[in-house]
Amino acid sequence: MTEKAEYDATGLLCPLPVLRANRKLRELPVGGELTVRATDPAAESDFPAYCRQTGHELVSAARDGEVLVFVIRKR
């Protein structure tokens, strides 16, 4: 079973959503998934760039009203 975690980064501004998500990902085993919720518009480009740079998989990126929701799988 895939270990899952969530992190609420709503209200935080760049670079905090990515930095805090990175900290949470470190706690997960390889293959674990982190769901991040963020309201910073920069997160829309920051999380895909973060995944490209770190090798983690961006499973999905969606919008729920004003909230951006990212699912990242740890590699």
N, C-alpha and C positions, 0 to 999 in steps of 0.2 A: 504494500500500500504506500502511495506517495505521501510523504509528510508535507503538510501545508501550513502556512503561516500567513497572517495579514498584518499590514502596517498602514495606519491612517496618517498620511502626511498632509491632510487638508489644512490649509492656513499657513503652511510653511513655504518659504520662497527659496529659489535656487541659491546655492546648491544643496540645501538641506534635505529635500526629498530623496535625492539619489544617495547622498552620504548615509542617511539613516537606513535606507533600504539595503545598502551594501552591508551595513552592520548586521541587519536582520538576516540577510542571506548567509553570512558567515556561520550563523547558528544552525542552519539547515544542512542535512546531509546532501551529497550529490544526488540530483534527481528531485530534490524537494522543490516545492513551488511557493513563491511569495506573491501574494496579491497586494498591490499598493494602490491606495486612493490618494490622489493629489489634486489640488485646485490651481497650482501655479501653471500658467500657460506655457512656460518654458519646459515643463515636464514632458510635453508632447514630443519634443525633439530630444530632450535629455535622456530619457529612458532607452529609446532605440540606440542612441550613440553609446550609452553606458554598456548595453548588451553587446554591441559590436566590439567594443574595446576589451571587455572582460571575457567574452566567449560564452556568457550565459545566454539562454534562449528566451527571446521575447515571445511568449506563447500567444498573448493577445494584448491588444490595446483598444480600449473602447471609451465611450463617453456616456456618463449617466447624468444628464443635466449639465451642471457646472463642474462635475467631478470627473476627472480622468481616472480610468481603472486599468492598471497594467498587471499582467500575470507573467512572472519571470521564473523560469526553471533553472536551477543551479546546475552548472556543468562542472 
